[in-house]
């Protein structure tokens, strides 16, 4: 009998895989029974996804300046709003 929803057919606890550095680097981390998420911590002021229609030349101008165009556009809007 094998475990359901697992990637391997491993069933015998005496036949456990070797715990290598690579295994620990990808393992889930729990603290007091709660899964600790990996990656960037959640922001106190998360951005909101919206749909916004802008003129093509405005969008082209921001995109032409390369990666980070959305952040630059956000900064321009903040400046225009007096924030």
Chimera marker file (.cmm) of the C-alpha trace (Angstrom):
<marker_set name="trace">
<marker id="1" x="0.000" y="0.000" z="0.000" r="1" g="1" b="0" radius="0.5"/>
<marker id="2" x="1.445" y="3.403" z="-0.962" r="1" g="1" b="0" radius="0.5"/>
<marker id="3" x="0.704" y="6.905" z="0.294" r="1" g="1" b="0" radius="0.5"/>
<marker id="4" x="-1.797" y="8.974" z="-1.656" r="1" g="1" b="0" radius="0.5"/>
<marker id="5" x="-0.822" y="12.258" z="-3.317" r="1" g="1" b="0" radius="0.5"/>
<marker id="6" x="2.919" y="11.699" z="-2.999" r="1" g="1" b="0" radius="0.5"/>
<marker id="7" x="5.556" y="11.876" z="-5.679" r="1" g="1" b="0" radius="0.5"/>
<marker id="8" x="7.225" y="8.603" z="-4.687" r="1" g="1" b="0" radius="0.5"/>
<marker id="9" x="6.164" y="5.053" z="-3.925" r="1" g="1" b="0" radius="0.5"/>
<marker id="10" x="8.013" y="5.073" z="-0.590" r="1" g="1" b="0" radius="0.5"/>
<marker id="11" x="6.022" y="3.237" z="2.119" r="1" g="1" b="0" radius="0.5"/>
<marker id="12" x="8.467" y="1.732" z="4.621" r="1" g="1" b="0" radius="0.5"/>
<marker id="13" x="9.706" y="4.157" z="7.310" r="1" g="1" b="0" radius="0.5"/>
<marker id="14" x="12.892" y="2.099" z="7.594" r="1" g="1" b="0" radius="0.5"/>
<marker id="15" x="13.536" y="2.910" z="3.927" r="1" g="1" b="0" radius="0.5"/>
<marker id="16" x="13.408" y="6.706" z="4.413" r="1" g="1" b="0" radius="0.5"/>
<marker id="17" x="15.377" y="8.828" z="1.941" r="1" g="1" b="0" radius="0.5"/>
<marker id="18" x="18.710" y="10.252" z="3.026" r="1" g="1" b="0" radius="0.5"/>
<marker id="19" x="18.318" y="13.699" z="4.562" r="1" g="1" b="0" radius="0.5"/>
<marker id="20" x="20.723" y="15.731" z="2.471" r="1" g="1" b="0" radius="0.5"/>
<marker id="21" x="21.447" y="19.484" z="2.462" r="1" g="1" b="0" radius="0.5"/>
<marker id="22" x="19.340" y="19.759" z="-0.707" r="1" g="1" b="0" radius="0.5"/>
<marker id="23" x="16.401" y="18.074" z="1.048" r="1" g="1" b="0" radius="0.5"/>
<marker id="24" x="16.536" y="20.514" z="3.968" r="1" g="1" b="0" radius="0.5"/>
<marker id="25" x="16.799" y="23.516" z="1.614" r="1" g="1" b="0" radius="0.5"/>
<marker id="26" x="13.451" y="22.589" z="0.037" r="1" g="1" b="0" radius="0.5"/>
<marker id="27" x="11.669" y="21.212" z="3.139" r="1" g="1" b="0" radius="0.5"/>
<marker id="28" x="8.667" y="22.988" z="4.672" r="1" g="1" b="0" radius="0.5"/>
<marker id="29" x="9.418" y="24.772" z="7.942" r="1" g="1" b="0" radius="0.5"/>
<marker id="30" x="6.862" y="24.685" z="10.770" r="1" g="1" b="0" radius="0.5"/>
<marker id="31" x="6.848" y="26.638" z="14.037" r="1" g="1" b="0" radius="0.5"/>
<marker id="32" x="4.300" y="25.725" z="16.739" r="1" g="1" b="0" radius="0.5"/>
<marker id="33" x="2.368" y="23.730" z="14.146" r="1" g="1" b="0" radius="0.5"/>
<marker id="34" x="2.127" y="26.670" z="11.707" r="1" g="1" b="0" radius="0.5"/>
<marker id="35" x="3.731" y="26.551" z="8.259" r="1" g="1" b="0" radius="0.5"/>
<marker id="36" x="6.343" y="29.281" z="7.901" r="1" g="1" b="0" radius="0.5"/>
<marker id="37" x="6.145" y="30.706" z="4.388" r="1" g="1" b="0" radius="0.5"/>
<marker id="38" x="9.284" y="31.117" z="2.349" r="1" g="1" b="0" radius="0.5"/>
<marker id="39" x="10.162" y="34.151" z="0.308" r="1" g="1" b="0" radius="0.5"/>
<marker id="40" x="9.419" y="37.798" z="0.772" r="1" g="1" b="0" radius="0.5"/>
<marker id="41" x="7.492" y="38.619" z="3.974" r="1" g="1" b="0" radius="0.5"/>
<marker id="42" x="3.971" y="39.952" z="3.557" r="1" g="1" b="0" radius="0.5"/>
<marker id="43" x="3.832" y="43.723" z="3.222" r="1" g="1" b="0" radius="0.5"/>
<marker id="44" x="1.996" y="45.844" z="5.783" r="1" g="1" b="0" radius="0.5"/>
<marker id="45" x="0.674" y="47.918" z="2.864" r="1" g="1" b="0" radius="0.5"/>
<marker id="46" x="0.286" y="45.482" z="-0.048" r="1" g="1" b="0" radius="0.5"/>
<marker id="47" x="-0.278" y="46.832" z="-3.530" r="1" g="1" b="0" radius="0.5"/>
<marker id="48" x="-3.649" y="46.293" z="-5.169" r="1" g="1" b="0" radius="0.5"/>
<marker id="49" x="-4.077" y="44.837" z="-8.631" r="1" g="1" b="0" radius="0.5"/>
<marker id="50" x="-6.305" y="46.995" z="-10.834" r="1" g="1" b="0" radius="0.5"/>
<marker id="51" x="-7.215" y="47.337" z="-14.460" r="1" g="1" b="0" radius="0.5"/>
<marker id="52" x="-6.274" y="50.764" z="-15.798" r="1" g="1" b="0" radius="0.5"/>
<marker id="53" x="-6.625" y="52.090" z="-19.330" r="1" g="1" b="0" radius="0.5"/>
<marker id="54" x="-3.870" y="54.502" z="-20.348" r="1" g="1" b="0" radius="0.5"/>
<marker id="55" x="-2.875" y="55.989" z="-23.670" r="1" g="1" b="0" radius="0.5"/>
<marker id="56" x="-0.557" y="53.760" z="-25.697" r="1" g="1" b="0" radius="0.5"/>
<marker id="57" x="2.165" y="56.424" z="-25.901" r="1" g="1" b="0" radius="0.5"/>
<marker id="58" x="2.190" y="56.786" z="-22.095" r="1" g="1" b="0" radius="0.5"/>
<marker id="59" x="2.575" y="53.037" z="-21.633" r="1" g="1" b="0" radius="0.5"/>
<marker id="60" x="5.223" y="52.837" z="-24.374" r="1" g="1" b="0" radius="0.5"/>
<marker id="61" x="7.236" y="55.609" z="-22.673" r="1" g="1" b="0" radius="0.5"/>
<marker id="62" x="7.337" y="53.776" z="-19.318" r="1" g="1" b="0" radius="0.5"/>
<marker id="63" x="8.063" y="50.385" z="-20.902" r="1" g="1" b="0" radius="0.5"/>
<marker id="64" x="10.835" y="51.867" z="-23.085" r="1" g="1" b="0" radius="0.5"/>
<marker id="65" x="12.779" y="52.720" z="-19.928" r="1" g="1" b="0" radius="0.5"/>
<marker id="66" x="13.117" y="48.986" z="-19.207" r="1" g="1" b="0" radius="0.5"/>
<marker id="67" x="12.260" y="46.688" z="-16.312" r="1" g="1" b="0" radius="0.5"/>
<marker id="68" x="10.610" y="48.342" z="-13.347" r="1" g="1" b="0" radius="0.5"/>
<marker id="69" x="8.219" y="50.373" z="-15.487" r="1" g="1" b="0" radius="0.5"/>
<marker id="70" x="5.264" y="49.561" z="-13.225" r="1" g="1" b="0" radius="0.5"/>
<marker id="71" x="7.092" y="50.910" z="-10.179" r="1" g="1" b="0" radius="0.5"/>
<marker id="72" x="8.087" y="54.044" z="-12.076" r="1" g="1" b="0" radius="0.5"/>
<marker id="73" x="4.492" y="54.511" z="-13.186" r="1" g="1" b="0" radius="0.5"/>
<marker id="74" x="3.343" y="54.096" z="-9.581" r="1" g="1" b="0" radius="0.5"/>
<marker id="75" x="5.858" y="56.737" z="-8.440" r="1" g="1" b="0" radius="0.5"/>
<marker id="76" x="4.646" y="59.148" z="-11.143" r="1" g="1" b="0" radius="0.5"/>
<marker id="77" x="1.047" y="58.636" z="-9.982" r="1" g="1" b="0" radius="0.5"/>
<marker id="78" x="2.046" y="59.163" z="-6.330" r="1" g="1" b="0" radius="0.5"/>
<marker id="79" x="3.826" y="62.402" z="-7.280" r="1" g="1" b="0" radius="0.5"/>
<marker id="80" x="0.839" y="63.595" z="-9.329" r="1" g="1" b="0" radius="0.5"/>
<marker id="81" x="-1.481" y="62.799" z="-6.367" r="1" g="1" b="0" radius="0.5"/>
<marker id="82" x="0.777" y="64.709" z="-3.977" r="1" g="1" b="0" radius="0.5"/>
<marker id="83" x="1.732" y="61.644" z="-1.940" r="1" g="1" b="0" radius="0.5"/>
<link id1="1" id2="2" r="1" g="1" b="0" radius="0.2"/>
<link id1="2" id2="3" r="1" g="1" b="0" radius="0.2"/>
<link id1="3" id2="4" r="1" g="1" b="0" radius="0.2"/>
<link id1="4" id2="5" r="1" g="1" b="0" radius="0.2"/>
<link id1="5" id2="6" r="1" g="1" b="0" radius="0.2"/>
<link id1="6" id2="7" r="1" g="1" b="0" radius="0.2"/>
<link id1="7" id2="8" r="1" g="1" b="0" radius="0.2"/>
<link id1="8" id2="9" r="1" g="1" b="0" radius="0.2"/>
<link id1="9" id2="10" r="1" g="1" b="0" radius="0.2"/>
<link id1="10" id2="11" r="1" g="1" b="0" radius="0.2"/>
<link id1="11" id2="12" r="1" g="1" b="0" radius="0.2"/>
<link id1="12" id2="13" r="1" g="1" b="0" radius="0.2"/>
<link id1="13" id2="14" r="1" g="1" b="0" radius="0.2"/>
<link id1="14" id2="15" r="1" g="1" b="0" radius="0.2"/>
<link id1="15" id2="16" r="1" g="1" b="0" radius="0.2"/>
<link id1="16" id2="17" r="1" g="1" b="0" radius="0.2"/>
<link id1="17" id2="18" r="1" g="1" b="0" radius="0.2"/>
<link id1="18" id2="19" r="1" g="1" b="0" radius="0.2"/>
<link id1="19" id2="20" r="1" g="1" b="0" radius="0.2"/>
<link id1="20" id2="21" r="1" g="1" b="0" radius="0.2"/>
<link id1="21" id2="22" r="1" g="1" b="0" radius="0.2"/>
<link id1="22" id2="23" r="1" g="1" b="0" radius="0.2"/>
<link id1="23" id2="24" r="1" g="1" b="0" radius="0.2"/>
<link id1="24" id2="25" r="1" g="1" b="0" radius="0.2"/>
<link id1="25" id2="26" r="1" g="1" b="0" radius="0.2"/>
<link id1="26" id2="27" r="1" g="1" b="0" radius="0.2"/>
<link id1="27" id2="28" r="1" g="1" b="0" radius="0.2"/>
<link id1="28" id2="29" r="1" g="1" b="0" radius="0.2"/>
<link id1="29" id2="30" r="1" g="1" b="0" radius="0.2"/>
<link id1="30" id2="31" r="1" g="1" b="0" radius="0.2"/>
<link id1="31" id2="32" r="1" g="1" b="0" radius="0.2"/>
<link id1="32" id2="33" r="1" g="1" b="0" radius="0.2"/>
<link id1="33" id2="34" r="1" g="1" b="0" radius="0.2"/>
<link id1="34" id2="35" r="1" g="1" b="0" radius="0.2"/>
<link id1="35" id2="36" r="1" g="1" b="0" radius="0.2"/>
<link id1="36" id2="37" r="1" g="1" b="0" radius="0.2"/>
<link id1="37" id2="38" r="1" g="1" b="0" radius="0.2"/>
<link id1="38" id2="39" r="1" g="1" b="0" radius="0.2"/>
<link id1="39" id2="40" r="1" g="1" b="0" radius="0.2"/>
<link id1="40" id2="41" r="1" g="1" b="0" radius="0.2"/>
<link id1="41" id2="42" r="1" g="1" b="0" radius="0.2"/>
<link id1="42" id2="43" r="1" g="1" b="0" radius="0.2"/>
<link id1="43" id2="44" r="1" g="1" b="0" radius="0.2"/>
<link id1="44" id2="45" r="1" g="1" b="0" radius="0.2"/>
<link id1="45" id2="46" r="1" g="1" b="0" radius="0.2"/>
<link id1="46" id2="47" r="1" g="1" b="0" radius="0.2"/>
<link id1="47" id2="48" r="1" g="1" b="0" radius="0.2"/>
<link id1="48" id2="49" r="1" g="1" b="0" radius="0.2"/>
<link id1="49" id2="50" r="1" g="1" b="0" radius="0.2"/>
<link id1="50" id2="51" r="1" g="1" b="0" radius="0.2"/>
<link id1="51" id2="52" r="1" g="1" b="0" radius="0.2"/>
<link id1="52" id2="53" r="1" g="1" b="0" radius="0.2"/>
<link id1="53" id2="54" r="1" g="1" b="0" radius="0.2"/>
<link id1="54" id2="55" r="1" g="1" b="0" radius="0.2"/>
<link id1="55" id2="56" r="1" g="1" b="0" radius="0.2"/>
<link id1="56" id2="57" r="1" g="1" b="0" radius="0.2"/>
<link id1="57" id2="58" r="1" g="1" b="0" radius="0.2"/>
<link id1="58" id2="59" r="1" g="1" b="0" radius="0.2"/>
<link id1="59" id2="60" r="1" g="1" b="0" radius="0.2"/>
<link id1="60" id2="61" r="1" g="1" b="0" radius="0.2"/>
<link id1="61" id2="62" r="1" g="1" b="0" radius="0.2"/>
<link id1="62" id2="63" r="1" g="1" b="0" radius="0.2"/>
<link id1="63" id2="64" r="1" g="1" b="0" radius="0.2"/>
<link id1="64" id2="65" r="1" g="1" b="0" radius="0.2"/>
<link id1="65" id2="66" r="1" g="1" b="0" radius="0.2"/>
<link id1="66" id2="67" r="1" g="1" b="0" radius="0.2"/>
<link id1="67" id2="68" r="1" g="1" b="0" radius="0.2"/>
<link id1="68" id2="69" r="1" g="1" b="0" radius="0.2"/>
<link id1="69" id2="70" r="1" g="1" b="0" radius="0.2"/>
<link id1="70" id2="71" r="1" g="1" b="0" radius="0.2"/>
<link id1="71" id2="72" r="1" g="1" b="0" radius="0.2"/>
<link id1="72" id2="73" r="1" g="1" b="0" radius="0.2"/>
<link id1="73" id2="74" r="1" g="1" b="0" radius="0.2"/>
<link id1="74" id2="75" r="1" g="1" b="0" radius="0.2"/>
<link id1="75" id2="76" r="1" g="1" b="0" radius="0.2"/>
<link id1="76" id2="77" r="1" g="1" b="0" radius="0.2"/>
<link id1="77" id2="78" r="1" g="1" b="0" radius="0.2"/>
<link id1="78" id2="79" r="1" g="1" b="0" radius="0.2"/>
<link id1="79" id2="80" r="1" g="1" b="0" radius="0.2"/>
<link id1="80" id2="81" r="1" g="1" b="0" radius="0.2"/>
<link id1="81" id2="82" r="1" g="1" b="0" radius="0.2"/>
<link id1="82" id2="83" r="1" g="1" b="0" radius="0.2"/>
</marker_set>
